[in-house]
Amino acid sequence: MRRVLKSFFISSVFRANRKKIYSEETMETPSASNVQNASHSEQKLEECLMEGPENSLTDNIILNHDFSEGLQSWNLNCCEGFVASASSGHKGALANSESESHYAVVTNRKECWQGLEQDITTRVSPGSSCTVSAKVKVAGPVEGLADVLATLKLDHEDGTTSYQRVSRISVSKERWEKLEGTFSLTKIPKRVVFYLEGPSPGIDLLIESVVISCLRRGKLSIKGTGDVPAESENIILNPAFDDGVNNWSGRGGCKILVHDSMGDGKILPKSGKYFASATERTQSWNGIQQDITGRVQRKLAYEVSAVVRIYGNNVTSANVQATLWVQTPDFQEQYIGISSTQATDKDWVQLQGKFLINGNPSKVVVYLEGPPAGTDILVNNLSLKHAEKIPPLPAPVIEDANYGVNVIANSNLYDGSNGWFSLGNCTLTVANGSPRVLPPMARDTLGQHAPLSGRCILVTNRTQTWMGPAQVITDKVKLYLTYQVSAWVRIGSRAAGPQNVNVAVGVDSQWVNGGQAEINDTRWHEIGGSFRIEREAAKVMVYVQGPAQGVDFMVAGLQIFPVNREARFRHLKRQTDQVRKRDVTLKFSASDSSMLPGTFVKVRQTQNSFPIGSCMSRSNIENEDFVDFFTKHFNWSVFANELKWYWTESQQGKLNYKDADDLLNLCNTNNIEVRGHCIFWEAENTVQPWLKALNKADLMTAVQNRLTGLLSRYKGKFKHYDVNNEMLHGSFYQDRLGKDIRANMFKTANQLDPSPTLFVNDYHIEDGCDTRSTPEKYIEQILGLQEQGAPVGGIGIQGHIDNPVGPIVCSALDTLGTLGLPIWFTEVDVSSINEHIRADDLEVMLRECFAHPAVEGIMLWGFWELFMARDNSHLVNAEGDINEAGKRLLELKQEWMSNAHGHVDEQQQFQFRGFQGTYEVEVRNFSQRKKVLKTFVVDKTESPIVVSIDL
């Protein structure tokens, strides 16, 4: 029986399609009781907030806000204007005007951006949250509605200018409308100008009043608690439900109830006196929510923490997720997944996560969702605070690393099976006839090495797949060291079909993949992989497992040794010099060539032409700090989701290319090349429900329409396309449309737009940990497509990798390089809780790629915290601080720039060796006091380059 203390129900209209652009409000309409509750909560907030100027709501910062002093303090932006009143007879005035107040008329507008502006630089503070309210309408030759925009113009110290949209509203000439929005500035630029703009040229803009009020955040004085730093302030109102359901509502029509107990007293609050339930949920996205508009600022990281559980409907475990709903000033919606946890009906669990809003929202709501319909979400408390900046972990100090030393005891089996034990009830015996040389990937790392013994462990009488030989290595492995795994393996003759053999590492209760191989014959095969341990473990055990029960297998020469990355880097630097640099001769000529010898020459590379890029999302480009980093440090881009079919046509026939268009425009403006990712995606869990419901004929038509629509719209605009993503791991289209569909996708794409290179794209190609996507299987797939006439022009390796080892990555590249096709790493990310180790991992990948002749480009799968596919993989922290991994990227990019200086020789030449790209050369003749600047390009070529420079 439930004891209900207070109940509250809000009906709502909610649109299920989360990507649709809305032109109307979609949030819940409050009942009368809710209005009373809201007023009550506002009164309580006013009582709590603020004694003193450190955290206070300012008066209106706009001077002459009602135009009672004419246009004083205002500036007309390239147009004309005057102040009128309802009785002045101006054509925009209404006969039944509400008052005799004055209003500004902005006329003779030749551009939509022309309007009225006011400099507010000295009246806004960093970190303040400002609310804008302006009363506006239009006059003149307007039919229907016209847009009016509130905008900030930001002039920065470096001379650049950016613009920040505050709000937009569609108005008519019939009545005054209220334009409302919010903005905040984390730092104040050189100049901040607020202005109103928007209607088409020739239409007059009328403004009755403008109010901007700012909440300055410093210390929050709450009665009874003293001063609390703003960073620790909980933004959530009534977080523990002490005030019933005030400030809370039900998302999607569900009810919110507050309890002190449930289930005949078996469910009690974990803390405090009360908890809330979201009940009568009819959709998984129904739940408890709070509107936090105006209480969160853009470009700041926030942390959400909630104590939750579930109840009812015979569901014992379900995913509970915290989500942020954001509405932009132009009524577009964004959904930001904050965090999720597996909740149960047995106990309270904590849900914790972070988020950041890039743009300037008009409305923000945080809510909990996730469990199946009919299951209640219980919440004990919820907090939302400015995320604490946690100092990064220091660089690990590793003593006695013993690089290249095998931690496996009795690896050569000279002492029989001593040091080994059987995992499970299987039999281990020592046999002869195994290879006497190290596997190739280990040999590439270790170099010269004593021969192996030719002995192996024979594993028989296996009744489970996990049974095999094992050793405990707890005391032999060190934290943060990367270990390479290498072994020879072979299966018995009685195996029926291909068998997986895996070197596994058990770290306490966690299974770690140390490498695996798929074997379909009785030959010896190499296993290569790696692992790293980043937290103290009570027990670390290595074991070999995998084949089906009853299948015998053999293991020989198992090596597990720490990798010396610095030694590998020295080798890669030498390799890079051969692969990426060219001998360059600058050949000078002048009207008086006798003056050239001895002239001073200074060469500086301004851009390396090798493609290094990153993915970005539409919301990212609303953050000017993100855009600044991106455009400074990357020359290629790929869209994370905005070109994928589930994004452009989430509902059949309703196309959304606006997000991709916006990203493409940004890239074009900044001379950034773009990869098209992706036309199709074979993984079934990425396919829209409406596609899954189609019959074969209709699905084929939809596929053709997708090709025609996308390739025709963007003809010539993308340099690459990933045609059908992850074909080694999924088969949605092939299963339904037949074997030929994949080749036909390539052929049709090429017919519609012959200019881009068409790629295959897949993951775990390079790391030895996935038997479905070995380099050999990738080659087999590519050759099969080409035999069917598919114009496969490039090989995409995604590069989502853990603890990379150079020789293993290089081995995959060498194998794939035999096809003669360009290889791109298309989605690189690396992950470590220690950003110094993350930087090392990133350096491994970048150096291996840059040093390999078959690799022609590297794309990162993001770089900004909270906008990454994997945790602990970012290079720039959420609020813009570059971490050690980001610094390593910039250091490598700087290393891969060439500079030289010297003097012109007797042959009127200057020679140097440099990377491909754009250069600036400065030539000085000190005797004549002349300086000449020229630019030149070192192209991609195998031969020495001669550049003629006429002075």
C-alpha angles and dihedrals in degrees: 000000000000121000104212113199098177131358132196132181129193123183117212146178111232128181113220095206103086096190097053120114111236128210095187137051113275101183124107121282108231123233122232092264089052091054088054091048090049092051089048092051092047089052090050091048091051089051092051097043124084148346108177137012099285093086110015143131109249125222117253107304093200113100118222088006095174098041092242086140095048114245094330111146090015128101127207110226106223093316141079133261150161140186119259138171137215090264096046095088096238111161091239095057121100120229089224095046114165093236145356090254121139124251136187121246116205108196144162089049114174097178133038091238094059115106146105124317143181130195108236099169097123094042101058125073131208111264094017119134111222129198120206126203123172131169109222145160138160138242138190131046098358125137115199116331134355129194122245117193134196110211140175120220110205119196109195131209092250091061096257125125129214133181129221121199112223103178146328134209135179111231139177134210091250100077146003117266130197115238110201135180146132137236140176133190119209089198131014116240125213092276135011119195124183116204143168119224142137119104118115119268113284095029117112119231116217122198123185100178143345126207126183116179121181130203107215111209120211122117118352114223109207117182112255097013106066124221116342121189112248091239090066096044115119107229092198114095118221090005097174097039094246086140094049115240096335111141091012130098141173118260114224098006101303122137126249116213130179121217142178090203142356139192096043091310096309093112113062132166114275088218135004125012105289147034133192132230130205102213138172089042113174098178133041090241093057114107149114118311145177129201107232098175111152093015098083127058129214120255093021122113117234131192123217122201126178137168109221146163137167135243139193141000091086090280112140099178133023142155115262116195134192111218135181120217113202127186117198125215089259090054097254117143130227127188117203117192106217104180144317137209137186105252126192138198090240105065146359117269132189123245115198135172147132137241142180130199114218101189136047105269127207092202134014127187128179118203145163121236142147117095119107119275112280094032116111122229112219120202124189096182141336130205132187118188140161102274116255115241104238115204111245121252114263121250108278117253107218117190124196094006092174093206113210094013114131114236092197112102119226091002092162092049094230086142096050113245095328111140091028129094133182118254102218128355098314132121126249122198133165116244137174135233104072125132117284095208129076117258110266098252092052090045090054089056101038100036115196109024138169113262120263120253098246090238127122142181113253112207116202140161093044116170097174133043092238095058118111146101118319145181133191110232101170096128094041102060125074130211117262095010115126112229124202118216122209134167145148114238135181135177130223124259095251094069115124107215131333117339130203117224116191136186102215130190118207110206103186101299095342124099116218123193110232095179137297144205135204111226126193101166141040097262125112114263132195122240115199128177145120145225141186133199117217101174131053111268130199092210135016118186130177120205139165117230145138118100119112118273112281093027114120120215140181132223125197135178098002107191126188112173138154115257123235101219096180091060090051091048091055089055092047093051090057090046091048091054090057097043104038106026130076135196106251127196119193108205112198130202131181140167088258103036092176089074094057103079109091094018111143117248127193119186122194126178111224099183137014108219095210107114114250113164146148141216121257137187131220093251091053094067091062086069108078091197090058091048092048093053092044097050093044098050110027132060098185134048141191127190115243096215111337097096096042116110094240087059101042095044110018089153121038112268095002105109126195115189095144095096093050090045091053092050092046091051091053091050093047091049090054098040093247117152117226137216117211109232114209142346095179136003120207097203107106095215089063095054120102116249092239090058092050090054095056124102119236097269094047092045090053089051091049091051091051092048090050091053094045095044098046101038094044095047094050100032110160094000102098122058094203138020127201093215104193113005123223101358090166091061105034140036109182096133096035092051092053104032103032139251096298097058095086095054090043090055089057094044095048093046090052092049092051094046117009095181105076124075110244116225140194110218131195145146139244090029094126107038107060094233103107123059091195093065110037118149089251092055090046090053090049090053094047093048090048091054092047091050087057090053098260110153095225104178105169144027118229119202109185098206103208091156141163125213095347121211115205101222091050092052091043092050090057091048092049091052095047091043090070088077092065093227124130112262122214128186098221108181110021120176132151128194136210134144087226111067092206090059089043088055090051091050091049091049090053091055096043094047094046091050096044093047096050117089094213094057114090103172147008125213121188117215092231135311108208121094116251090022098074130104091227133042119249093018103105126116097197122046119238095264095045107272113141110230129206093277091052091048090052090054091052092046091053092047088052091048088055093060120092127221129175140166138185141106136302109259130223090273088059090249140121119200132198141148117244149161122264115270144068123330140188119211123198117200119193129188104192096188091057093033091230128144124190126189121201134168128216139170130233104212130206103270139132095228131076111272127233117196119191115213120188112203 
